[in-house]
């Protein structure tokens, strides 16, 4: 048997724990001292590797222990693989806050091994998804986008929750809506500046602006100015005007000219509000599905290539820009 073109790779556990820094120097904690080739060979010899085998070793590569940032990258890759598998097999988009999940999976207290990390992803994200499919088939069938949320210290799958912002001079309307629809996520802003910050940070599906921004003057319509300013900075934001008293034709016309989606009585009729929210949540699901489809297409179809004729063959060199890797195919 010929071993002319065979490469042997030997893995040897050198038990490097004794090389770790000790004491109270935080910047050196957990770091391995650099080794040179001869030092490594001496250590291997002391650990029992035969001299005859050592003589044939041409290259020595020391693998450093995985640090937190390495494990975070592994966690991200595992989560991306899970997202792609779920989309290919079930047609569903898994919406993950990577920073939340990574920080939860990879803690500073006890860094898991890559195998333990994979087991954590399966146990706390994949298994809850399988439970959702088997125990709540109706929800599974209707949810096109599944979010991963932290609830009571555990990762749990959920549907996108409606997010609503109330812009009003006082909080009574906001508080009444929170009590009426506790299953939704509610935000409050008293000024245009506060509302802009909430829209940037939370991306609410719907903004409810009280037309009357005065607690004493029922004829006040300063909510129209709030609408104009918000539409100027967030033209795609859906905004509904609400009013507790009949509005003049001029005020109503100005609201729609400024970009109001609708005009509702205060408090809004439940069926109308739920219908609007259902449409907006469905739109976000469609947008997320489209964005993920485009991401997959970009990853797998945006491949650059170059053809190079060579004597009796043709070499095709292709590259995947997103991965930064170049390969060749004959």
Buried (B, 14 or more C-beta within 10 A) or exposed (E): EEEEEEEEEEEEEBEBEEEEBEEEEEEEEEBBEEBEEEEBBEBBEEEEBEEEEEEEBEEEEEEEEBEBEBBBEBBBEBBBEBBBEBBEEBEBBBBBEEEEBBBBBBEEEEBBEEEEBBEBBEEBBBEBBEEBBEEEEEBBEEBBBBBBBEEEEEBBBBBBEBBBBBBBBEEEBBEEBBEEBEEBBBBBBBEBEBBBEBBEEEEBBBBBBBBBBBEEEEEBBBBBBBBBBBBEEBEEBBBBBBBEEEBEEEBBEBBEEBBBBBBBEBBBEEEEBBEBBEEBBEEBBEEBBEEBEEBEEEBEEEEEEEEEEEEEEEEEEBBBEEEEEEEEEE
